Amino acid sequence: MELFLHTFDANNHADPDSPLFPGINTSSFSYSSETELLHILDGVIATETARTLRDTWALVTADNKAISPMEALQATLPFNTFYARHKYPWLLSDLTPYVQMHYQPIVDFNQSGKVFGFEALCRLKTPEGKWLNGMEAFALAAEVKRTHELDLACQQLALIGKSLSISADKPIFINVLPQTIMSPGWLDFILKILNQQEIDKRDVVIEIVESEKTDPEVLARYCDEIRRHGLRIALDDMGSGFNGLRILAEVRADFIKIDRAIVHEAQGSRVRTVLLEAIISMAQRLGCTIIAEGLERVEDITYCQDLGLHYAQGHYFAYPQSTPSDKVTALPVRDESHRSHVPDDFHIGEYISHGLTIDVSCSLAEARRLFNAHADIANAVVLDGQKPLGVLRRGKVFSKKHTGLGACCDPLPKVINHMLPSSVLARIFYLERGNIDIWITVNDDGGYMGVLQPMEIMAQLISRKVSSGNLHPLSHLTTGPTLRQTLDNSLRNNTNTQLIYIDLDHFKAYNDRYGFIRGDAMIRLLSEIIRQEYQDKSGVMVGHIGGDDFVLIYDHKAPALNDTLLHIISQFQALAVHLYDASDLERGFFTTEDGKDHPVASVSIAVVNGKQGALENSVVAAERAAQLKKIGKANIGSIVVVEDTPPQTILPTKEFYSGWQQKALSALQSLLNTHRSTGSHDLDSCFAEFPYFEVIFELEANGTQRYANWINPNMYGKIKAGGAGIDRSQQAYYQRVAETHAPYISSIYLSTATEDFCLTVSLPILGDDGQLASILVADINIAAMAVLSSARN
């Protein structure tokens, strides 16, 4: 027999370095037995990429026997299907003997973790004894077009398991593919089993698995029919599917199961927190009950409880078992310590990303190259200059049906102005019934600014409930009784609790020397450095006691704690140079009116970990911190003092280089290639990419401002427009650059416009003759310094 393999490379997927197809698209192999054929196929699997195999087709013919084109076409199969049929022939027979259902409990938070119900999960055992999970089983069945049969077998066995092993007061959740729900006779098939097994219909929840794109309106009609027969509906993996928001709006589900990818470590992730809060809020408004999936960590469980969720499942409580069991791990002891969040006003511009763009004049080949270079991007916006015309979808760009860019282009989705007020946005979400795709944002002139993810915006509108009463007005960190209560709760429930006390050295002397405005700037700087260090870490609360004292409350032993604290010290020392006069920096100390010398930019940190005896309450912990703090104050310069017998002292041993200046200057440098004119929105898209700039303007060589200010859209109303023609030749950001032709970064100052602490960054623009042509100037706030300086940036 002869095996022919042909790879289509219309989408540039074929590998030119392929060991089987070097330079050509077809290869053939001769074999005389099924064993030889499987050996050949296994060799292809081992040497070719998954992408190449997806584009490869197989044909088998008898040796030296002619075959007509029509016969060849009918006998040709996708390689993966051909391989699965020969490797796993048992998939073509009755699948029931190979399927075993496992059951995972769903617990009720409001009933102290009591089992509420069970989800039936597919497990497939091959004739060789290998176990496949549900995802693997359905992926294998899909290769031989048997997903429908596997789906039905799982549902039948799950319901039989419910009848035999699960009490009548506990519902069973059975997974069903949308295409199965919409297949003829499926509902009758389910109702017949329920009747045979004498199962109450209210004890069965049809859990819809989003495996492929589905028309939400059509699916909703089938779900209405299911509900009329008394069964309940659940939407699975909400937040990860194709049509999540629209299906949520169309299908009146009784339960919504939130995908593990969103719940896991949500407390430490701004994006996951936004998505989670959005889904919860929408579900509550629609009358749906939430179930959180994939809970494994104590922090995730307590976070879900704080959000008001009713039900949960995950490996923390129990692994799926072949026999349903009510035995689950008890709910964790509540630990109320959690990281604080920074309150902020809503600005739509904060959530704009520039996205992938392509000019309308480009060819389809250029579009394909663009998508190949950005493998993680699904869409690109087509622009005519600065005007958005349409959207390119990755799938259409690589489709063989299209020959030109225009034929691939979809109409623009919703287009909104970047300054749309929150009240109007809320109304859009309320009335929106269509598929919520990306949104395109434009400026007042219709020029492209970037794309928005609607779910993220919706979450911000819904979840802004931060109370400012427990936040320090300067640092926006937790303060007051909340800190003490958090520490007491953590000490009571967790023996691993640690208290870290961070104190600015010689702060009163600094205030006397430089004044309270610079003193406030120093406090803000340290608070932003600490915030950036802990923004994505769970199990830590960051607090501001008042004045120059900060605390960290850890609910666990952190192995790299000392390194983290030394990094905070190093960052502060590197950034605080902008808060001192150059003469004091050169000497390494400053002198107060009483003639005393004080070192610049030093921090003392005390770590209370219980090694000198159990920590009974917050009062004891604070007393221990005060004793360790005295040891630190006796040292000249920054130090970390760790509780031990005797206390351990750790000094910074290396210089820290903060690259924030270079990052800011590089960002400013990139604007030289951007069109700049009298248009007030010329740089709107740049602000979306570099949101840390508050205002940008350009000076003539003589110091006169060339154009009006380009203002970050988030700062509209705070920073004045205009400015063109103003003489700024007396400003340091002009004079220093004019004298040296080198970039300049100012000291920190308090902006009267934004009431925030800022620096000014200026960059020379030289002509071909090496002479100064103009100067580009930008203001950046103190929080952005910490963001740019962070090692994560």
Summary of the structure (lengths in Angstrom):
residues: 793
radius of gyration: 32.0
end to end distance: 59.0
largest distance: 106.3
contacts: 2479
relative contact order: 0.06
helix: 39%
strand: 23%
